[in-house]
Amino acid sequence: MPIDWTPFVELVRRRQRFLLATHVRPDPDGLGSQLAMAEVLGNLGKDARMIIASNWPPRYDFLDPEKHIRRFAPPGEEYRDVEAVIILDTGTWQQLGDFGPFLRTMSCDKVVIDHHLSQDDLGAVRFVDTTAEATARLVYEALEALGQPLTPTIANCLLAALATDTGWFRHRNTTSATHRLAATLMDAGADPTWLFEEIYERETLPRKKLKARVNERIRVELGGKAALSFVRNSDYAETGAIPQDTEDLINEVRSIAGVQVAVLLMEQPAGGVKVSFRSRGPDIGTLAEQFGGGGHKLAAGATLNTSLEEAERRVLAAVKAAVS
């Protein structure tokens, strides 16, 4: 069902100071949606600040070369004066990191713009469409509802988001409407060649080395229906990589022929194990929810506060049940 953007338009008109946030370990959909929305609000004469609650991923420096998006650090009192918070590309407390506790104390207007199935009660007005292939589509709809122009900068941010969340238009969430939106963004000045080169053809040597370790460790389970690999904390120092370099490495596991469910387990520097799931059929969004995570039917994640070995045991048991 199409979103009624009228309440959002009314909120934007009556508020002046906005804070835009996205999930931890942000990807181009989160970052691109933030940057695009900030420009839309700026064009309306609004003050829009942007934060993330984890370290900036250097891979996406090209999206924000002037570093407008800041790392949120508690207690965050410098943001106490905002009149509205807009959370993009997530609707769960877990994905807000150390910004979550601060958000709980805020009494201002709160908005969630998202396309994920998993949603918590953040005390926000939700503009959620789980049929959207990316949050970028919803930002584009909001832009249209606000009657704002689609500038080349906004178009590039939204195309980066749209293209990456569809696996560069390969995943099942890609529709003819996806391509029509991409064409609209290109007509407005988005450059897909430049974006592809920046995202996929500027890998660092440490990331290449980390990817090699993930590939070396891949093993298949359940008669070839599942595949798994892992990253240890020690891998970062030994390869020179950083935690953000694990993004998309789950696709190395997923690419094994015959695999229905792929799993990548990553030890976290602060403790615990982050798990990324990808599927070619079974509902792994529901599977991830068993571990306090969530996402989409075919792409999801969770974090387990346990050892790598214990996380592997528990996850494999859940995957076995999902596949069978």
ChimeraX attribute file (.defattr): number of C-alpha atoms within 10 A of each C-alpha:
attribute: neighborCount
match mode: 1-to-1
recipient: residues
	/A:1	6
	/A:2	9
	/A:3	12
	/A:4	12
	/A:5	17
	/A:6	12
	/A:7	11
	/A:8	17
	/A:9	15
	/A:10	11
	/A:11	16
	/A:12	18
	/A:13	13
	/A:14	9
	/A:15	14
	/A:16	17
	/A:17	18
	/A:18	24
	/A:19	21
	/A:20	21
	/A:21	28
	/A:22	30
	/A:23	24
	/A:24	19
	/A:25	18
	/A:26	22
	/A:27	23
	/A:28	23
	/A:29	25
	/A:30	27
	/A:31	29
	/A:32	29
	/A:33	33
	/A:34	31
	/A:35	25
	/A:36	23
	/A:37	25
	/A:38	23
	/A:39	19
	/A:40	24
	/A:41	21
	/A:42	14
	/A:43	12
	/A:44	15
	/A:45	11
	/A:46	17
	/A:47	16
	/A:48	23
	/A:49	20
	/A:50	22
	/A:51	21
	/A:52	25
	/A:53	22
	/A:54	20
	/A:55	14
	/A:56	20
	/A:57	15
	/A:58	11
	/A:59	18
	/A:60	16
	/A:61	13
	/A:62	12
	/A:63	20
	/A:64	13
	/A:65	9
	/A:66	8
	/A:67	12
	/A:68	13
	/A:69	19
	/A:70	15
	/A:71	15
	/A:72	18
	/A:73	14
	/A:74	12
	/A:75	12
	/A:76	12
	/A:77	9
	/A:78	8
	/A:79	17
	/A:80	15
	/A:81	12
	/A:82	19
	/A:83	19
	/A:84	21
	/A:85	24
	/A:86	21
	/A:87	25
	/A:88	28
	/A:89	26
	/A:90	26
	/A:91	26
	/A:92	21
	/A:93	18
	/A:94	18
	/A:95	20
	/A:96	22
	/A:97	18
	/A:98	19
	/A:99	25
	/A:100	15
	/A:101	13
	/A:102	17
	/A:103	18
	/A:104	11
	/A:105	9
	/A:106	17
	/A:107	13
	/A:108	15
	/A:109	16
	/A:110	20
	/A:111	21
	/A:112	23
	/A:113	25
	/A:114	28
	/A:115	25
	/A:116	24
	/A:117	19
	/A:118	20
	/A:119	17
	/A:120	12
	/A:121	10
	/A:122	17
	/A:123	14
	/A:124	17
	/A:125	15
	/A:126	19
	/A:127	19
	/A:128	22
	/A:129	19
	/A:130	14
	/A:131	12
	/A:132	19
	/A:133	24
	/A:134	27
	/A:135	28
	/A:136	34
	/A:137	23
	/A:138	24
	/A:139	22
	/A:140	22
	/A:141	16
	/A:142	22
	/A:143	20
	/A:144	13
	/A:145	14
	/A:146	19
	/A:147	12
	/A:148	15
	/A:149	12
	/A:150	21
	/A:151	15
	/A:152	16
	/A:153	19
	/A:154	26
	/A:155	24
	/A:156	25
	/A:157	26
	/A:158	33
	/A:159	29
	/A:160	29
	/A:161	24
	/A:162	29
	/A:163	25
	/A:164	20
	/A:165	22
	/A:166	17
	/A:167	14
	/A:168	15
	/A:169	17
	/A:170	12
	/A:171	15
	/A:172	11
	/A:173	15
	/A:174	19
	/A:175	15
	/A:176	8
	/A:177	11
	/A:178	19
	/A:179	14
	/A:180	11
	/A:181	18
	/A:182	23
	/A:183	14
	/A:184	15
	/A:185	25
	/A:186	16
	/A:187	13
	/A:188	17
	/A:189	16
	/A:190	23
	/A:191	17
	/A:192	17
	/A:193	8
	/A:194	12
	/A:195	19
	/A:196	15
	/A:197	11
	/A:198	17
	/A:199	17
	/A:200	9
	/A:201	10
	/A:202	10
	/A:203	13
	/A:204	12
	/A:205	12
	/A:206	18
	/A:207	21
	/A:208	14
	/A:209	17
	/A:210	23
	/A:211	20
	/A:212	13
	/A:213	17
	/A:214	23
	/A:215	17
	/A:216	11
	/A:217	13
	/A:218	19
	/A:219	13
	/A:220	17
	/A:221	16
	/A:222	13
	/A:223	9
	/A:224	14
	/A:225	19
	/A:226	24
	/A:227	26
	/A:228	25
	/A:229	22
	/A:230	23
	/A:231	23
	/A:232	15
	/A:233	15
	/A:234	11
	/A:235	18
	/A:236	18
	/A:237	10
	/A:238	11
	/A:239	16
	/A:240	14
	/A:241	19
	/A:242	16
	/A:243	19
	/A:244	17
	/A:245	19
	/A:246	16
	/A:247	15
	/A:248	15
	/A:249	20
	/A:250	24
	/A:251	16
	/A:252	18
	/A:253	27
	/A:254	23
	/A:255	12
	/A:256	18
	/A:257	10
	/A:258	14
	/A:259	22
	/A:260	20
	/A:261	28
	/A:262	28
	/A:263	26
	/A:264	27
	/A:265	26
	/A:266	21
	/A:267	24
	/A:268	18
	/A:269	12
	/A:270	7
	/A:271	14
	/A:272	16
	/A:273	26
	/A:274	21
	/A:275	24
	/A:276	23
	/A:277	29
	/A:278	27
	/A:279	21
	/A:280	18
	/A:281	13
	/A:282	17
	/A:283	19
	/A:284	28
	/A:285	24
	/A:286	20
	/A:287	23
	/A:288	26
	/A:289	15
	/A:290	13
	/A:291	18
	/A:292	14
	/A:293	22
	/A:294	26
	/A:295	23
	/A:296	20
	/A:297	20
	/A:298	20
	/A:299	19
	/A:300	25
	/A:301	23
	/A:302	22
	/A:303	22
	/A:304	22
	/A:305	14
	/A:306	14
	/A:307	14
	/A:308	21
	/A:309	11
	/A:310	13
	/A:311	22
	/A:312	21
	/A:313	11
	/A:314	12
	/A:315	22
	/A:316	18
	/A:317	11
	/A:318	16
	/A:319	24
	/A:320	14
	/A:321	10
	/A:322	15
	/A:323	16
	/A:324	8
